[in-house]
Structures are given as structure tokens and as C-alpha cells.
Amino acid sequence: MEMKYAVKCPWCFKSEVQSDERSTGHQRYICWKCHRPFIVDWIALTATKSKKERIK
């Protein structure tokens, strides 16, 4: 399956979240490289930094 949409981590810009179709709403993710949380807006295809603590 080909992934059409990708959003990079706003902290490190090294990892990305991919999706095969654009969904609605927001989802929270944790970067698998820097382990910091961020929120993806799938309508605008943007990622914003979350103010939660860093996961160790």
C-alpha cells in the first residue's frame, strides 16, 4: 500500500507519520527518534509541538 500523506516531527524533523488517506481531526503521536509528543492536524497536514513532558 502506498502512503500518500506524510507529516514530519516538529521537534527533530527526522521521523514522519504517514497515512494512506487524509482523515479528519487531530491525532497525538510520539516521535520514535526524539521521543517528544506532537499533534498532527490531518486537515491542514501540519504538526504542532505538544506541551506534555518528554517521555523517557
C-alpha positions as YAML, in Angstrom:
chain: A
units: angstrom
residues:
- id: 1
  name: MET
  ca: [0.00, 0.00, 0.00]
- id: 2
  name: GLU
  ca: [1.35, 3.41, -0.96]
- id: 3
  name: MET
  ca: [1.29, 6.17, 1.64]
- id: 4
  name: LYS
  ca: [0.08, 9.46, 0.15]
- id: 5
  name: TYR
  ca: [0.48, 11.86, 3.07]
- id: 6
  name: ALA
  ca: [3.40, 12.42, 5.44]
- id: 7
  name: VAL
  ca: [3.96, 14.86, 8.28]
- id: 8
  name: LYS
  ca: [7.39, 15.32, 9.91]
- id: 9
  name: CYS
  ca: [8.09, 15.68, 13.62]
- id: 10
  name: PRO
  ca: [8.21, 19.41, 14.52]
- id: 11
  name: TRP
  ca: [10.94, 18.79, 17.11]
- id: 12
  name: CYS
  ca: [13.65, 16.92, 15.22]
- id: 13
  name: PHE
  ca: [12.38, 16.79, 11.58]
- id: 14
  name: LYS
  ca: [13.85, 13.26, 11.27]
- id: 15
  name: SER
  ca: [10.84, 10.97, 11.66]
- id: 16
  name: GLU
  ca: [7.49, 11.24, 9.97]
- id: 17
  name: VAL
  ca: [3.95, 9.98, 10.35]
- id: 18
  name: GLN
  ca: [2.40, 8.58, 7.19]
- id: 19
  name: SER
  ca: [-1.18, 7.99, 6.13]
- id: 20
  name: ASP
  ca: [-2.76, 6.49, 3.04]
- id: 21
  name: GLU
  ca: [-5.73, 8.84, 3.11]
- id: 22
  name: ARG
  ca: [-6.41, 12.20, 4.68]
- id: 23
  name: SER
  ca: [-8.55, 11.80, 7.76]
- id: 24
  name: THR
  ca: [-10.35, 14.46, 9.74]
- id: 25
  name: GLY
  ca: [-9.40, 15.81, 13.11]
- id: 26
  name: HIS
  ca: [-6.29, 15.75, 15.23]
- id: 27
  name: GLN
  ca: [-4.17, 12.87, 16.48]
- id: 28
  name: ARG
  ca: [-1.38, 12.74, 19.03]
- id: 29
  name: TYR
  ca: [1.88, 10.99, 18.26]
- id: 30
  name: ILE
  ca: [5.22, 10.45, 19.92]
- id: 31
  name: CYS
  ca: [8.32, 10.75, 17.77]
- id: 32
  name: TRP
  ca: [10.19, 7.47, 17.68]
- id: 33
  name: LYS
  ca: [13.54, 9.26, 17.29]
- id: 34
  name: CYS
  ca: [13.45, 12.07, 19.86]
- id: 35
  name: HIS
  ca: [10.54, 10.68, 21.99]
- id: 36
  name: ARG
  ca: [8.71, 14.00, 22.17]
- id: 37
  name: PRO
  ca: [4.95, 14.35, 21.71]
- id: 38
  name: PHE
  ca: [3.28, 16.29, 18.91]
- id: 39
  name: ILE
  ca: [-0.19, 16.74, 17.47]
- id: 40
  name: VAL
  ca: [-0.98, 16.21, 13.79]
- id: 41
  name: ASP
  ca: [-3.80, 18.11, 12.11]
- id: 42
  name: TRP
  ca: [-4.77, 15.87, 9.18]
- id: 43
  name: ILE
  ca: [-6.97, 18.50, 7.53]
- id: 44
  name: ALA
  ca: [-4.15, 21.06, 7.18]
- id: 45
  name: LEU
  ca: [-1.35, 18.43, 7.16]
- id: 46
  name: THR
  ca: [0.61, 20.24, 9.86]
- id: 47
  name: ALA
  ca: [2.26, 19.17, 13.10]
- id: 48
  name: THR
  ca: [2.49, 21.26, 16.27]
- id: 49
  name: LYS
  ca: [4.62, 20.72, 19.34]
- id: 50
  name: SER
  ca: [2.79, 19.46, 22.38]
- id: 51
  name: LYS
  ca: [3.40, 20.88, 25.83]
- id: 52
  name: LYS
  ca: [3.37, 17.50, 27.51]
- id: 53
  name: GLU
  ca: [6.56, 16.23, 29.14]
- id: 54
  name: ARG
  ca: [9.16, 14.30, 27.24]
- id: 55
  name: ILE
  ca: [8.83, 10.55, 27.60]
- id: 56
  name: LYS
  ca: [11.99, 8.78, 28.70]
...
